[in-house]
Amino acid sequence: MFAVFRQDEPVFVGIAAGAGGLRAATNLNLRTHGNLRASHLRRLVAAHELGHPVDGRDIQRPVIGGGELDRVNHYLDSCDIAWIPCNTAQQTRALGAHLLDAWRPVLNLDAK
């Protein structure tokens, strides 16, 4: 379980459940290239900052460049990442649901 903060406000809550866990998820989300297909977080930042429509895990423009890419990278550069280790998938889901309800992070809300 990880959370992304911008100016001390939670903006995203995510689960690092894939191969490689948190390290792989963090590396994937913080890459600075313009291909948005691999990172749900980067897609949500693009939607939030650039107004690109996102439908679930799909985005209308999966590759960006130039000034648009700079805006997405700048947004993520200004963020901090925190994590909370969980022992089970059930514990992770419960904590994630609690944090989403309590914090209502803007990027997660944008995804709905």
C-alpha positions in Angstrom: 0.0 0.0 0.0 1.4 3.4 -0.9 0.2 7.0 -0.8 1.3 10.0 -2.9 1.3 13.4 -1.2 1.6 16.8 -2.8 2.1 19.8 -0.6 1.3 17.5 2.4 -2.1 16.6 1.0 -2.8 13.0 -0.1 -3.5 12.9 -3.8 -3.4 9.2 -4.6 -3.7 5.9 -2.8 -2.5 2.7 -4.5 -1.6 -0.9 -4.1 1.8 -2.2 -5.2 0.6 -5.8 -5.9 2.5 -6.6 -9.0 5.8 -8.4 -9.5 8.5 -6.5 -7.8 6.2 -4.9 -5.2 6.6 -1.4 -4.1 10.0 -0.8 -5.7 8.8 -1.8 -9.1 5.6 0.2 -8.8 7.6 3.3 -7.7 10.1 3.0 -10.5 7.3 2.6 -13.0 5.3 5.5 -11.7 8.2 7.9 -11.5 9.8 7.2 -15.0 9.9 10.5 -16.9 9.2 9.2 -20.4 5.9 10.1 -22.2 4.4 6.6 -22.6 1.5 6.6 -20.1 0.4 3.0 -20.8 2.5 1.4 -18.1 1.6 3.7 -15.2 -1.9 4.2 -13.8 -0.7 7.0 -11.6 1.0 8.8 -14.6 -2.3 8.5 -16.6 -4.3 10.0 -13.7 -1.8 12.9 -13.4 -2.1 13.5 -17.1 -5.9 13.5 -16.8 -5.8 15.8 -13.9 -3.3 18.3 -15.2 -4.0 18.2 -18.9 -7.6 17.3 -19.0 -7.0 14.0 -20.9 -10.0 11.8 -20.5 -9.4 8.6 -18.6 -11.7 5.6 -18.6 -10.6 3.1 -16.0 -7.1 2.0 -17.2 -7.5 3.5 -20.7 -6.5 7.0 -21.8 -7.3 8.7 -25.1 -3.7 9.7 -25.7 -1.3 7.1 -24.3 1.9 8.9 -25.4 2.6 12.6 -24.6 5.6 14.8 -25.1 7.0 18.3 -24.9 5.3 20.7 -22.5 2.6 18.2 -21.6 5.2 15.7 -20.5 7.0 18.4 -18.6 3.8 19.2 -16.7 3.2 15.6 -15.7 6.8 15.1 -14.6 6.8 18.4 -12.7 3.6 17.3 -10.8 5.2 14.0 -9.8 8.5 15.6 -9.0 6.7 17.8 -6.4 5.2 14.7 -4.7 6.3 12.6 -1.8 5.6 8.8 -1.5 4.8 7.0 1.7 4.1 3.3 2.2 2.5 1.1 4.7 3.4 -2.6 4.7 0.5 -5.0 5.0 0.6 -8.7 5.9 -2.3 -9.9 3.8 -4.2 -8.9 0.6 -7.3 -8.6 2.8 -5.5 -6.2 5.2 -4.3 -4.2 2.1 -7.8 -3.9 0.7 -9.3 -2.8 4.0 -6.6 -0.2 4.6 -6.9 1.1 1.0 -10.7 1.4 1.4 -10.3 3.2 4.7 -7.7 5.7 3.3 -9.7 6.4 0.2 -12.8 7.2 2.3 -10.9 9.2 4.9 -8.6 11.2 2.6 -10.6 11.3 -0.7 -7.4 11.8 -2.8 -8.0 13.9 -5.8 -6.4 11.6 -8.4 -8.4 8.6 -7.1 -11.5 10.7 -7.3 -10.7 11.8 -10.9 -10.5 8.1 -11.9 -14.2 7.5 -11.0 
